[in-house]
Amino acid sequence: MKIYCLKRWALSSCVCSLMVIGSCGIQIGGWPQAKYERTVQQQAPLAAGSTLVAETTAGSITVAGADVTDCNVVATISARAPTEEEAQQIAEQVKVKLESVGQTLTVRAEKPHLKNNRSVSVSFKITVPKQTSAECTSSYGSIELANLDGSAKGKTSSGSINVTNIRGSAELGTSYGSVTCTNIAGDSIKLKSSSGSLTAENIKGPILLETSYGSVTCKDISDGDIKLKSSSGKITLSKASFGDCDAHTSYGSVICDELKGDSIRLHSDSGSINVTTASAGTIGVSTSYGRINCQEITTSDLTAKSGSGNIEIACSQSAPPEMTAEVATSYGSIDFAAAPNFSGQVDLKTSYGSIKTDLPITVAGEISKKHIQGKIGQSRDREGAGRLHLETSSGSIRIK
């Protein structure tokens, strides 16, 4: 009987709660909320080559370059309060200001002091001359920049950043959100997120991408060094030409395709590394826990190391015959396809496993199933300077 009464009481309480919510509309913190929105348009002259500064604490910012001679601002002001009348009063107290000092025009909003359970946001849509640099800041909101022949800076604490068609340097950062940029050409491109993915495509210039929690994706990169870092996420890099390339992830895989540069360094603390078609003077790939697979590799100096995982390396037809390779894994097999006409010293060693070779080796010293030292492609008339050192603690080795 008591259980039945409790069930009836619980059901009645739920019904009453639903009735209160339905009659009051939106509730935040136990208080009903009404919303009022108004739009403000303003305009100010802006000469080509100037800098636009746009600031808001809560709200999005969109800046687009166009064939205009003025700065045109559309501000959307949204206020919330317990009543619609009070929400309207708050919204109408917000003042949008355009302030010009020298070659800098600042767009911002002055807001009234708010009591508890009241809020106001201001979002800007701004059109400027194409030859303009932009600096945008929002505490809570997204940022979009497009079609500017000038530098681009964007920073938000919580929101995404999207930038496209910029002819100048870019510095973009968010604490919680993704960053995406396409068609950027500048002397410095920096993307950073504390918690979000980073994407860069069709970039000309040196790039630095860093995220604590998220993936990093780059495609069509040229004309500068590349540095990619993720504390927890996959790194993908394709169709890139550069000076030096350095990609590092703590937890995630590294996937690369069509790379060409002076040097390549790829590392994962815990994940696999896959490379298809890469050319550089030096190439170094390493992982603490994961598999390494590198195909169509062209280099004179290769290092591949895994703490625990198989390693498969295939040199391209263009790889120099006197290349140096240092390949080692603690737990896993090694499969190595040498450069055509390789000529030099070989040192193959396994503690627990077998060694197989498809290439004729002139053995020096004692013959062992676990350790082979010798020469490939050398004769009295030809002493190659190449060197291959392949070693695993537990696994087989095959060279071909």
DRENZA-665775 format. One record per residue (C-alpha): x negated, y negated, z; chain; residue in one letter. Coordinates in nm, 2 decimals, m for minus. Layout:
// DRENZA-665775
SITE;px;py;pz;ch;aa
SITE;X;Y;Z;A;A
...
//
This chain:
// DRENZA-665775
SITE;px;py;pz;ch;aa
SITE;0.00;0.00;0.00;A;M
SITE;m0.29;m0.24;0.09;A;K
SITE;m0.47;m0.16;m0.23;A;I
SITE;m0.15;m0.23;m0.44;A;Y
SITE;m0.11;m0.57;m0.27;A;C
SITE;m0.47;m0.66;m0.33;A;L
SITE;m0.44;m0.58;m0.70;A;K
SITE;m0.12;m0.79;m0.73;A;R
SITE;m0.30;m1.08;m0.55;A;W
SITE;m0.61;m1.05;m0.78;A;A
SITE;m0.39;m1.05;m1.09;A;L
SITE;m0.19;m1.35;m0.96;A;S
SITE;m0.52;m1.54;m0.90;A;S
SITE;m0.64;m1.47;m1.25;A;C
SITE;m0.31;m1.59;m1.40;A;V
SITE;m0.32;m1.91;m1.20;A;C
SITE;m0.68;m1.98;m1.30;A;S
SITE;m0.59;m1.93;m1.67;A;L
SITE;m0.30;m2.17;m1.63;A;M
SITE;m0.52;m2.44;m1.48;A;V
SITE;m0.78;m2.41;m1.76;A;I
SITE;m0.52;m2.41;m2.03;A;G
SITE;m0.35;m2.73;m1.89;A;S
SITE;m0.67;m2.93;m1.83;A;C
SITE;m0.85;m2.85;m2.16;A;G
SITE;m1.23;m2.84;m2.14;A;I
SITE;m1.39;m2.80;m1.79;A;Q
SITE;m1.75;m2.87;m1.69;A;I
SITE;m1.84;m2.81;m1.33;A;G
SITE;m1.48;m2.79;m1.22;A;G
SITE;m1.38;m3.13;m1.37;A;W
SITE;m1.17;m3.17;m1.69;A;P
SITE;m1.36;m3.34;m1.97;A;Q
SITE;m1.23;m3.57;m2.24;A;A
SITE;m1.44;m3.66;m2.55;A;K
SITE;m1.45;m3.99;m2.74;A;Y
SITE;m1.66;m4.05;m3.05;A;E
SITE;m1.73;m4.36;m3.25;A;R
SITE;m1.96;m4.45;m3.55;A;T
SITE;m2.18;m4.75;m3.58;A;V
SITE;m2.36;m4.87;m3.90;A;Q
SITE;m2.65;m5.11;m3.90;A;Q
SITE;m2.91;m5.22;m4.16;A;Q
SITE;m3.25;m5.39;m4.15;A;A
SITE;m3.51;m5.48;m4.42;A;P
SITE;m3.80;m5.23;m4.43;A;L
SITE;m4.10;m5.29;m4.66;A;A
SITE;m4.27;m5.00;m4.83;A;A
SITE;m4.56;m4.87;m4.63;A;G
SITE;m4.39;m4.94;m4.30;A;S
SITE;m4.34;m4.71;m4.00;A;T
SITE;m4.00;m4.61;m3.87;A;L
SITE;m3.97;m4.51;m3.50;A;V
SITE;m3.64;m4.34;m3.40;A;A
SITE;m3.57;m4.25;m3.04;A;E
SITE;m3.28;m4.08;m2.86;A;T
SITE;m3.25;m3.88;m2.53;A;T
SITE;m2.96;m3.66;m2.64;A;A
SITE;m2.87;m3.63;m3.01;A;G
SITE;m3.01;m3.54;m3.35;A;S
SITE;m3.22;m3.75;m3.58;A;I
SITE;m3.22;m3.73;m3.96;A;T
SITE;m3.44;m3.94;m4.17;A;V
SITE;m3.45;m3.93;m4.55;A;A
SITE;m3.65;m4.13;m4.80;A;G
SITE;m3.47;m4.28;m5.10;A;A
SITE;m3.50;m4.55;m5.36;A;D
SITE;m3.39;m4.83;m5.13;A;V
SITE;m3.54;m5.14;m4.98;A;T
SITE;m3.37;m5.14;m4.65;A;D
SITE;m3.33;m4.91;m4.34;A;C
SITE;m2.97;m4.79;m4.32;A;N
SITE;m2.86;m4.64;m3.99;A;V
SITE;m2.55;m4.45;m3.91;A;V
SITE;m2.52;m4.38;m3.54;A;A
SITE;m2.27;m4.13;m3.40;A;T
SITE;m2.20;m4.20;m3.04;A;I
SITE;m2.02;m3.92;m2.84;A;S
SITE;m1.91;m3.97;m2.48;A;A
SITE;m1.75;m3.73;m2.23;A;R
SITE;m1.57;m3.83;m1.91;A;A
SITE;m1.28;m3.70;m1.70;A;P
SITE;m1.04;m3.91;m1.91;A;T
SITE;m1.03;m4.02;m2.27;A;E
SITE;m1.00;m4.38;m2.16;A;E
SITE;m1.32;m4.37;m1.96;A;E
SITE;m1.50;m4.17;m2.24;A;A
SITE;m1.40;m4.46;m2.48;A;Q
SITE;m1.53;m4.72;m2.23;A;Q
SITE;m1.87;m4.54;m2.21;A;I
SITE;m1.90;m4.50;m2.58;A;A
SITE;m1.82;m4.87;m2.65;A;E
SITE;m2.09;m4.98;m2.40;A;Q
SITE;m2.36;m4.81;m2.60;A;V
SITE;m2.56;m5.06;m2.81;A;K
SITE;m2.76;m4.95;m3.12;A;V
SITE;m3.07;m5.17;m3.17;A;K
SITE;m3.30;m5.21;m3.46;A;L
SITE;m3.61;m5.40;m3.35;A;E
SITE;m3.89;m5.50;m3.59;A;S
SITE;m4.25;m5.57;m3.48;A;V
SITE;m4.51;m5.61;m3.76;A;G
SITE;m4.47;m5.31;m3.99;A;Q
SITE;m4.29;m5.10;m3.74;A;T
SITE;m3.91;m5.08;m3.71;A;L
SITE;m3.77;m4.91;m3.40;A;T
SITE;m3.42;m4.76;m3.39;A;V
SITE;m3.29;m4.68;m3.04;A;R
SITE;m2.97;m4.70;m2.83;A;A
SITE;m2.91;m4.87;m2.50;A;E
SITE;m2.68;m4.66;m2.27;A;K
SITE;m2.49;m4.76;m1.96;A;P
SITE;m2.56;m4.61;m1.62;A;H
SITE;m2.35;m4.29;m1.59;A;L
SITE;m2.18;m4.14;m1.28;A;K
SITE;m2.18;m3.77;m1.23;A;N
SITE;m1.98;m3.56;m1.47;A;N
SITE;m2.02;m3.82;m1.75;A;R
SITE;m2.24;m3.79;m2.05;A;S
SITE;m2.32;m3.97;m2.38;A;V
SITE;m2.52;m3.86;m2.69;A;S
SITE;m2.64;m4.07;m2.98;A;V
SITE;m2.73;m3.91;m3.32;A;S
SITE;m2.89;m4.10;m3.60;A;F
SITE;m2.87;m4.05;m3.98;A;K
SITE;m3.12;m4.29;m4.13;A;I
SITE;m3.21;m4.37;m4.49;A;T
SITE;m3.54;m4.55;m4.56;A;V
SITE;m3.77;m4.64;m4.86;A;P
SITE;m3.97;m4.33;m4.97;A;K
SITE;m4.30;m4.50;m4.88;A;Q
SITE;m4.23;m4.48;m4.51;A;T
SITE;m4.39;m4.30;m4.22;A;S
SITE;m4.16;m4.17;m3.95;A;A
SITE;m4.20;m4.10;m3.58;A;E
SITE;m3.90;m3.94;m3.42;A;C
SITE;m3.83;m3.83;m3.06;A;T
SITE;m3.54;m3.66;m2.90;A;S
SITE;m3.51;m3.49;m2.56;A;S
SITE;m3.21;m3.27;m2.66;A;Y
SITE;m3.14;m3.25;m3.03;A;G
SITE;m3.27;m3.15;m3.37;A;S
SITE;m3.49;m3.35;m3.60;A;I
SITE;m3.49;m3.35;m3.98;A;E
SITE;m3.73;m3.54;m4.21;A;L
SITE;m3.73;m3.54;m4.59;A;A
SITE;m3.86;m3.71;m4.90;A;N
SITE;m4.12;m3.94;m4.74;A;L
SITE;m4.45;m4.06;m4.88;A;D
SITE;m4.61;m4.11;m4.54;A;G
SITE;m4.69;m3.93;m4.22;A;S
SITE;m4.43;m3.75;m4.03;A;A
SITE;m4.42;m3.70;m3.65;A;K
SITE;m4.14;m3.52;m3.47;A;G
SITE;m4.10;m3.42;m3.11;A;K
SITE;m3.80;m3.27;m2.92;A;T
SITE;m3.78;m3.09;m2.59;A;S
SITE;m3.49;m2.87;m2.70;A;S
SITE;m3.39;m2.84;m3.06;A;G
SITE;m3.51;m2.73;m3.41;A;S
SITE;m3.73;m2.94;m3.64;A;I
SITE;m3.70;m2.92;m4.02;A;N
SITE;m3.93;m3.12;m4.25;A;V
SITE;m3.95;m3.11;m4.63;A;T
SITE;m4.11;m3.30;m4.91;A;N
SITE;m4.37;m3.50;m4.72;A;I
SITE;m4.68;m3.66;m4.87;A;R
SITE;m4.88;m3.73;m4.56;A;G
SITE;m4.99;m3.57;m4.24;A;S
SITE;m4.74;m3.39;m4.02;A;A
SITE;m4.73;m3.34;m3.64;A;E
SITE;m4.42;m3.15;m3.52;A;L
SITE;m4.35;m3.00;m3.18;A;G
SITE;m4.06;m2.86;m2.98;A;T
SITE;m4.04;m2.69;m2.64;A;S
SITE;m3.74;m2.48;m2.72;A;Y
SITE;m3.66;m2.43;m3.09;A;G
SITE;m3.80;m2.34;m3.43;A;S
SITE;m4.01;m2.56;m3.66;A;V
SITE;m3.98;m2.53;m4.04;A;T
SITE;m4.17;m2.73;m4.30;A;C
SITE;m4.19;m2.70;m4.68;A;T
SITE;m4.36;m2.90;m4.95;A;N
SITE;m4.61;m3.08;m4.74;A;I
SITE;m4.94;m3.23;m4.86;A;A
SITE;m5.16;m3.41;m4.61;A;G
SITE;m5.49;m3.41;m4.43;A;D
SITE;m5.35;m3.25;m4.12;A;S
SITE;m5.04;m3.03;m4.06;A;I
SITE;m4.97;m2.93;m3.70;A;K
SITE;m4.67;m2.73;m3.59;A;L
SITE;m4.61;m2.62;m3.22;A;K
SITE;m4.34;m2.46;m3.02;A;S
SITE;m4.33;m2.33;m2.67;A;S
SITE;m4.05;m2.09;m2.75;A;S
SITE;m3.95;m2.06;m3.12;A;G
SITE;m4.06;m1.94;m3.46;A;S
SITE;m4.28;m2.15;m3.69;A;L
SITE;m4.25;m2.14;m4.07;A;T
SITE;m4.46;m2.32;m4.33;A;A
SITE;m4.43;m2.29;m4.71;A;E
SITE;m4.60;m2.47;m5.00;A;N
SITE;m4.85;m2.65;m4.79;A;I
SITE;m5.16;m2.84;m4.91;A;K
SITE;m5.40;m2.93;m4.64;A;G
SITE;m5.54;m2.78;m4.32;A;P
SITE;m5.28;m2.63;m4.10;A;I
SITE;m5.25;m2.54;m3.73;A;L
SITE;m4.95;m2.34;m3.61;A;L
SITE;m4.91;m2.24;m3.25;A;E
SITE;m4.62;m2.08;m3.06;A;T
SITE;m4.60;m1.92;m2.72;A;S
SITE;m4.29;m1.70;m2.79;A;Y
SITE;m4.20;m1.66;m3.16;A;G
SITE;m4.32;m1.55;m3.50;A;S
SITE;m4.54;m1.74;m3.74;A;V
SITE;m4.47;m1.72;m4.12;A;T
SITE;m4.68;m1.90;m4.38;A;C
SITE;m4.66;m1.88;m4.76;A;K
SITE;m4.83;m2.07;m5.05;A;D
SITE;m5.10;m2.24;m4.84;A;I
SITE;m5.40;m2.42;m4.99;A;S
SITE;m5.67;m2.69;m4.96;A;D
SITE;m5.78;m2.65;m4.60;A;G
SITE;m5.85;m2.43;m4.30;A;D
SITE;m5.58;m2.22;m4.15;A;I
SITE;m5.53;m2.15;m3.78;A;K
SITE;m5.23;m1.95;m3.66;A;L
SITE;m5.16;m1.84;m3.30;A;K
SITE;m4.88;m1.67;m3.12;A;S
SITE;m4.88;m1.55;m2.77;A;S
SITE;m4.59;m1.31;m2.84;A;S
SITE;m4.48;m1.26;m3.20;A;G
SITE;m4.56;m1.14;m3.55;A;K
SITE;m4.79;m1.34;m3.79;A;I
SITE;m4.73;m1.32;m4.16;A;T
SITE;m4.95;m1.50;m4.41;A;L
SITE;m4.93;m1.47;m4.79;A;S
SITE;m5.06;m1.64;m5.10;A;K
SITE;m5.32;m1.85;m4.93;A;A
SITE;m5.65;m2.01;m5.03;A;S
SITE;m5.86;m2.18;m4.77;A;F
SITE;m6.20;m2.25;m4.61;A;G
SITE;m6.17;m2.05;m4.29;A;D
SITE;m5.86;m1.85;m4.17;A;C
SITE;m5.81;m1.75;m3.81;A;D
SITE;m5.49;m1.57;m3.70;A;A
SITE;m5.44;m1.44;m3.35;A;H
SITE;m5.14;m1.29;m3.17;A;T
SITE;m5.13;m1.14;m2.82;A;S
SITE;m4.82;m0.92;m2.88;A;Y
SITE;m4.73;m0.85;m3.24;A;G
SITE;m4.85;m0.74;m3.58;A;S
SITE;m5.05;m0.94;m3.84;A;V
SITE;m4.94;m0.90;m4.20;A;I
SITE;m5.14;m1.07;m4.48;A;C
SITE;m5.13;m1.06;m4.86;A;D
SITE;m5.32;m1.24;m5.14;A;E
SITE;m5.58;m1.43;m4.93;A;L
SITE;m5.89;m1.60;m5.06;A;K
SITE;m6.14;m1.81;m4.87;A;G
SITE;m6.48;m1.84;m4.71;A;D
SITE;m6.40;m1.64;m4.40;A;S
SITE;m6.10;m1.44;m4.26;A;I
SITE;m6.05;m1.35;m3.89;A;R
SITE;m5.74;m1.16;m3.79;A;L
SITE;m5.68;m1.03;m3.43;A;H
SITE;m5.40;m0.87;m3.23;A;S
SITE;m5.42;m0.78;m2.87;A;D
SITE;m5.14;m0.53;m2.91;A;S
SITE;m5.02;m0.46;m3.27;A;G
SITE;m5.11;m0.34;m3.61;A;S
SITE;m5.30;m0.53;m3.88;A;I
SITE;m5.21;m0.49;m4.25;A;N
SITE;m5.39;m0.67;m4.53;A;V
SITE;m5.33;m0.64;m4.90;A;T
SITE;m5.56;m0.81;m5.15;A;T
SITE;m5.81;m1.03;m4.96;A;A
SITE;m6.13;m1.19;m5.07;A;S
SITE;m6.38;m1.38;m4.85;A;A
SITE;m6.75;m1.40;m4.77;A;G
SITE;m6.68;m1.25;m4.43;A;T
SITE;m6.37;m1.06;m4.31;A;I
SITE;m6.32;m0.95;m3.95;A;G
SITE;m6.00;m0.77;m3.83;A;V
SITE;m5.95;m0.63;m3.49;A;S
SITE;m5.68;m0.50;m3.25;A;T
SITE;m5.69;m0.37;m2.90;A;S
SITE;m5.40;m0.13;m2.95;A;Y
SITE;m5.28;m0.07;m3.31;A;G
SITE;m5.35;0.05;m3.66;A;R
SITE;m5.56;m0.13;m3.92;A;I
SITE;m5.48;m0.09;m4.29;A;N
SITE;m5.68;m0.31;m4.54;A;C
SITE;m5.64;m0.25;m4.92;A;Q
SITE;m5.81;m0.43;m5.21;A;E
SITE;m6.07;m0.59;m5.00;A;I
SITE;m6.35;m0.80;m5.15;A;T
SITE;m6.62;m0.91;m4.92;A;T
SITE;m6.99;m0.87;m4.85;A;S
SITE;m6.95;m0.85;m4.48;A;D
SITE;m6.66;m0.65;m4.32;A;L
SITE;m6.59;m0.58;m3.95;A;T
SITE;m6.29;m0.37;m3.85;A;A
SITE;m6.24;m0.26;m3.49;A;K
SITE;m5.95;m0.09;m3.30;A;S
SITE;m5.93;0.00;m2.94;A;G
SITE;m5.68;0.27;m3.02;A;S
SITE;m5.55;0.34;m3.37;A;G
SITE;m5.64;0.47;m3.72;A;N
SITE;m5.83;0.26;m3.96;A;I
SITE;m5.80;0.27;m4.34;A;E
SITE;m6.01;0.05;m4.56;A;I
SITE;m6.01;0.04;m4.94;A;A
SITE;m6.26;m0.20;m5.11;A;C
SITE;m6.16;m0.35;m5.45;A;S
SITE;m6.33;m0.30;m5.78;A;Q
SITE;m6.48;m0.65;m5.74;A;S
SITE;m6.64;m0.57;m5.40;A;A
SITE;m7.02;m0.61;m5.41;A;P
SITE;m7.21;m0.28;m5.42;A;P
SITE;m7.45;m0.39;m5.14;A;E
SITE;m7.18;m0.48;m4.89;A;M
SITE;m7.21;m0.44;m4.51;A;T
SITE;m6.93;m0.28;m4.32;A;A
SITE;m6.89;m0.21;m3.94;A;E
SITE;m6.58;0.00;m3.87;A;V
SITE;m6.51;0.15;m3.53;A;A
SITE;m6.21;0.29;m3.33;A;T
SITE;m6.20;0.46;m2.99;A;S
SITE;m5.91;0.68;m3.06;A;Y
SITE;m5.82;0.74;m3.43;A;G
SITE;m5.94;0.84;m3.77;A;S
SITE;m6.13;0.63;m4.02;A;I
SITE;m6.07;0.65;m4.40;A;D
SITE;m6.31;0.43;m4.60;A;F
SITE;m6.31;0.38;m4.98;A;A
SITE;m6.64;0.22;m5.05;A;A
SITE;m6.72;m0.05;m5.31;A;A
SITE;m6.79;0.08;m5.66;A;P
SITE;m7.16;0.18;m5.70;A;N
SITE;m7.22;0.12;m5.33;A;F
SITE;m7.59;0.13;m5.26;A;S
SITE;m7.74;0.14;m4.91;A;G
SITE;m7.76;0.30;m4.57;A;Q
SITE;m7.48;0.50;m4.41;A;V
SITE;m7.43;0.60;m4.05;A;D
SITE;m7.12;0.81;m3.98;A;L
SITE;m7.05;0.93;m3.62;A;K
SITE;m6.76;1.09;m3.43;A;T
SITE;m6.76;1.25;m3.09;A;S
SITE;m6.45;1.46;m3.14;A;Y
SITE;m6.36;1.52;m3.50;A;G
SITE;m6.50;1.60;m3.84;A;S
SITE;m6.68;1.40;m4.11;A;I
SITE;m6.60;1.44;m4.48;A;K
SITE;m6.76;1.25;m4.77;A;T
SITE;m6.67;1.24;m5.14;A;D
SITE;m6.99;1.05;m5.21;A;L
SITE;m7.33;1.22;m5.24;A;P
SITE;m7.54;1.13;m4.93;A;I
SITE;m7.92;1.18;m4.91;A;T
SITE;m7.95;1.28;m4.55;A;V
SITE;m8.24;1.18;m4.34;A;A
SITE;m8.33;1.40;m4.04;A;G
SITE;m8.12;1.67;m3.90;A;E
SITE;m7.78;1.76;m4.04;A;I
SITE;m7.49;1.75;m3.79;A;S
SITE;m7.11;1.79;m3.82;A;K
SITE;m7.07;1.50;m3.58;A;K
SITE;m7.33;1.25;m3.70;A;H
SITE;m7.46;1.18;m4.05;A;I
SITE;m7.73;0.93;m4.14;A;Q
SITE;m7.85;0.88;m4.49;A;G
SITE;m7.84;0.69;m4.81;A;K
SITE;m7.59;0.65;m5.09;A;I
SITE;m7.67;0.53;m5.44;A;G
SITE;m8.04;0.49;m5.38;A;Q
SITE;m8.34;0.63;m5.56;A;S
SITE;m8.71;0.57;m5.59;A;R
SITE;m8.64;0.29;m5.83;A;D
SITE;m8.34;0.15;m5.64;A;R
SITE;m8.33;0.05;m5.28;A;E
SITE;m7.98;m0.09;m5.20;A;G
SITE;m7.94;m0.34;m4.91;A;A
SITE;m7.59;m0.23;m4.83;A;G
SITE;m7.50;m0.07;m4.49;A;R
SITE;m7.19;0.13;m4.37;A;L
SITE;m7.15;0.21;m4.01;A;H
SITE;m6.83;0.41;m3.94;A;L
SITE;m6.77;0.54;m3.58;A;E
SITE;m6.49;0.69;m3.38;A;T
SITE;m6.49;0.84;m3.03;A;S
SITE;m6.20;1.08;m3.11;A;S
SITE;m6.10;1.13;m3.47;A;G
SITE;m6.21;1.23;m3.82;A;S
SITE;m6.41;1.02;m4.07;A;I
SITE;m6.38;1.03;m4.45;A;R
SITE;m6.57;0.82;m4.69;A;I
SITE;m6.50;0.81;m5.06;A;K
//
